[in-house]
Amino acid sequence: ENIVKLAAPADKIIVLAPSVLEIINGLGAMELVVEVDNWSVMMAEPLAEGFEGVGDSYGLNIEKIAELDPDILITITGGPEDDYQKVRELGIEIYRVIDIKGIEGVYDEIANISKIIGFEDKGKELVSELKKGVDEIYNQIKDLSDEDKPRVFYEVWNDPLFSAGADTFINDLIEKSGGVNIVAEDNLTGWPEYSLEKLIEKNPDIIIAPMSLAADPTVIMDDERFSSIDAVTSGKVYVIPDNPISRPNQNLIKALQMLSKAIHPEIFDELAH
């Protein structure tokens, strides 16, 4: 259940996910944040500077949360259920950002969060700007025939191979950039394991990976398992920073710009390597 009951917009919030912290920042509401998650502090996330952290997906510092007395704790799916219950018993609301399946889901979550903190006008403005940016890219490729859409493999993990299925945020980004996700073609959903044999058989035109998996394209290009794949032989392997491609928030526009340049350099000027 994800129903939040607040007498007034929240003006003291704890944020337990870096993707959500970036939404709060995009709304211009960082002054409402009283604490963040340990991971953001540990990874020296720029927005977490000055915070100490009140826990992570394994456990929360209930005493510290009680002391801070926020109106609401905003987190994502999963996490320490027992501790969440203790937070509720303190009279603190919890809002969870569900597993976002696509770009529309990002618009919805920005709207929801902006409503919770009383920044609705700014939320509408942020969504409107984002839609405009997405449409500018999508309008360039929406009339392409299927034959003109390169087939893409997004590599989530290297050994064994994992990828992004049809109902994921990443699949939506690939489609909006004018590509076809070969894993979605197979009607696979979520984050499935994908066999090397299948990958060789499907022979994608392009391989894309996050930087956390491959520091640069040569990591994949030099992998002997992939030597016969068109994407490798034609040098169409691209590495994209993790933040915009794996965090569903307004920064997705950066991921879309990079993907569209990689997938359709003939339409979108400079290449994104």
Secondary structure in CASP SS format (residue, H / E / C, confidence):
PFRMAT SS
TARGET T0000
AUTHOR 0000-0000-0000
METHOD secondary structure of the structure
MODEL  1
E C 1.00
N C 1.00
I C 1.00
V C 1.00
K C 1.00
L C 1.00
A C 1.00
A C 1.00
P C 1.00
A C 1.00
D C 1.00
K C 1.00
I E 1.00
I E 1.00
V E 1.00
L C 1.00
A C 1.00
P H 1.00
S H 1.00
V H 1.00
L H 1.00
E H 1.00
I H 1.00
I H 1.00
N H 1.00
G H 1.00
L C 1.00
G C 1.00
A C 1.00
M H 1.00
E H 1.00
L H 1.00
V E 1.00
V E 1.00
E E 1.00
V E 1.00
D C 1.00
N H 1.00
W H 1.00
S H 1.00
V H 1.00
M H 1.00
M C 1.00
A C 1.00
E C 1.00
P H 1.00
L H 1.00
A H 1.00
E C 1.00
G C 1.00
F C 1.00
E C 1.00
G C 1.00
V C 1.00
G E 1.00
D E 1.00
S C 1.00
Y C 1.00
G E 1.00
L E 1.00
N C 1.00
I H 1.00
E H 1.00
K H 1.00
I H 1.00
A H 1.00
E H 1.00
L H 1.00
D C 1.00
P C 1.00
D C 1.00
I E 1.00
L E 1.00
I E 1.00
T E 1.00
I E 1.00
T C 1.00
G C 1.00
G C 1.00
P C 1.00
E H 1.00
D H 1.00
D H 1.00
Y H 1.00
Q H 1.00
K H 1.00
V H 1.00
R H 1.00
E H 1.00
L C 1.00
G C 1.00
I C 1.00
E E 1.00
I E 1.00
Y E 1.00
R E 1.00
V E 1.00
I C 1.00
D C 1.00
I C 1.00
K C 1.00
G C 1.00
I H 1.00
E H 1.00
G H 1.00
V H 1.00
Y H 1.00
D H 1.00
E H 1.00
I H 1.00
A H 1.00
N H 1.00
I H 1.00
S H 1.00
K H 1.00
I H 1.00
I C 1.00
G C 1.00
F C 1.00
E H 1.00
D H 1.00
K H 1.00
G H 1.00
K H 1.00
E H 1.00
L H 1.00
V H 1.00
S H 1.00
E H 1.00
L H 1.00
K H 1.00
K H 1.00
G H 1.00
V H 1.00
D H 1.00
E H 1.00
I H 1.00
Y H 1.00
N H 1.00
Q H 1.00
I H 1.00
K C 1.00
D C 1.00
L C 1.00
S C 1.00
D H 1.00
E H 1.00
D H 1.00
K C 1.00
P C 1.00
R E 1.00
V E 1.00
F E 1.00
Y E 1.00
E E 1.00
V E 1.00
W E 1.00
N C 1.00
D C 1.00
P C 1.00
L C 1.00
F E 1.00
S E 1.00
A C 1.00
G C 1.00
A C 1.00
D C 1.00
T C 1.00
F H 1.00
I H 1.00
N H 1.00
D H 1.00
L H 1.00
I H 1.00
E H 1.00
K H 1.00
S C 1.00
G C 1.00
G C 1.00
V E 1.00
N E 1.00
I H 1.00
V H 1.00
A H 1.00
E H 1.00
D C 1.00
N C 1.00
L C 1.00
T C 1.00
G C 1.00
W C 1.00
P C 1.00
E E 1.00
Y C 1.00
S C 1.00
L H 1.00
E H 1.00
K H 1.00
L H 1.00
I H 1.00
E H 1.00
K H 1.00
N C 1.00
P C 1.00
D C 1.00
I E 1.00
I E 1.00
I E 1.00
A E 1.00
P E 1.00
M C 1.00
S C 1.00
L C 1.00
A C 1.00
A C 1.00
D C 1.00
P C 1.00
T H 1.00
V H 1.00
I H 1.00
M H 1.00
D C 1.00
D C 1.00
E H 1.00
R H 1.00
F H 1.00
S C 1.00
S C 1.00
I C 1.00
D H 1.00
A H 1.00
V H 1.00
T H 1.00
S C 1.00
G C 1.00
K C 1.00
V E 1.00
Y E 1.00
V E 1.00
I E 1.00
P C 1.00
D H 1.00
N H 1.00
P H 1.00
I H 1.00
S H 1.00
R C 1.00
P C 1.00
N C 1.00
Q C 1.00
N C 1.00
L H 1.00
I H 1.00
K H 1.00
A H 1.00
L H 1.00
Q H 1.00
M H 1.00
L H 1.00
S H 1.00
K H 1.00
A H 1.00
I H 1.00
H C 1.00
P C 1.00
E C 1.00
I C 1.00
F C 1.00
D C 1.00
E C 1.00
L C 1.00
A C 1.00
H C 1.00
END
